[in-house]
Amino acid sequence: MLDRGFHFDQPLWFLGLLLILPVAIWLARSAAQAARAPIHRYADPHLLPHLTGTRDLSAPERWGRFLRWSLLWALLLTAMAGPRWDYTDLRLFHPGNNLLVLLDVSRSMLAEDVSPNRLGRARQELQDLIVQNRQVRLGLIVFATVPHVLAPITEDTTSLLNALPALSADLASPGLQGSSLTRALMRAETLLSGLPEESARAVLLISDGDFDEPGLREQVARLAEQGVRLHVLGVGTPGGATVPAPQGGVIVDPGDPQRRPVRSALNEALLEELAQTGGGLYRRADYRDADTAEILEAATVSRLPPEASDARTRIWNERYWLLVLLVGVLLLPQFRELGRRPARRRLADRESGGLPS
């Protein structure tokens, strides 16, 4: 059979066609018995409908109905058998490639030095990453002062895509400003520690780098020693922009006597240093796909056997619905016939003076 040839998924359903022969035999015997019934002693065959109120079907009518219902039965069995042809060839996820995304959702990510703002740009980068991905299992942690695990390492990219519109600065703890990458890295280390050591474990940080915490470089270096690489996507511009306040307006520096607005800029030097310490890549987020494509390629460095990444699966195009639609069309005259029977019965009652025919 050709790879793209026509075939049935469940051909055993065709055994139901064997029921047609017993039904045909039963129909023939019941018609013969009805012709020899005792009621024929009391009236001629053409007078029996007036005596019983019913009319026996003629042989052509009886076998015509049998053939019609046999056709419908055969079509239903064919649909149940699962006719299919053509397929989509999909490459399975590599079981050893794992990428955990750390997304900064602090107030500084609402700065509008990139369109629509830094967080909106970060969401677009994350969407590009999910859409392009075919070999890496993904996880997602959003963080500001406190990290929140939105998705552990998973192959279910649909749930990640559905979660993107809900990613906002409102996920951060109210009343707390700033971001703590240290806590986010600790949470990521806990999630990744349960994965096989021979698998590729990587972290992707998407942030503007607007944080200053002691011990960050040492923490990233410790993760690198455990085989966890850190890649970074920087969001924003070196020129920076003001940071919107939760109540409207902009955030001002409380220690400044002139209460000038706080201006947040992309800390590219810090982010590049963290990526270099973590043995990963640094890229500034833009509207092209090259940045996410390079990070995905860098994340697929598993030490598992290479044949594990070549596993593929076929998603066949099911065509059973075509037969179900055909059966529905063939049944339409039967429903029309059922609607006409009450009208014919009422007409017969009027003609007989109200007596049932």
Secondary structure as UniProt FT lines:
FT   TURN            3..4
FT   STRAND          7..8
FT   HELIX           11..19
FT   HELIX           20..35
FT   HELIX           38..41
FT   TURN            45..47
FT   HELIX           48..52
FT   HELIX           59..80
FT   STRAND          83..91
FT   TURN            95..96
FT   STRAND          97..104
FT   HELIX           107..110
FT   HELIX           118..132
FT   STRAND          137..143
FT   STRAND          147..154
FT   HELIX           157..163
FT   HELIX           164..166
FT   HELIX           169..171
FT   TURN            174..175
FT   HELIX           181..192
FT   TURN            193..194
FT   TURN            197..198
FT   STRAND          200..207
FT   TURN            214..215
FT   HELIX           216..225
FT   TURN            226..227
FT   STRAND          228..234
FT   TURN            238..239
FT   STRAND          241..242
FT   TURN            246..247
FT   TURN            254..255
FT   TURN            257..258
FT   STRAND          263..264
FT   HELIX           268..277
FT   TURN            278..279
FT   STRAND          282..284
FT   HELIX           290..299
FT   HELIX           306..310
FT   STRAND          312..318
FT   HELIX           320..351
FT   TURN            352..354
//
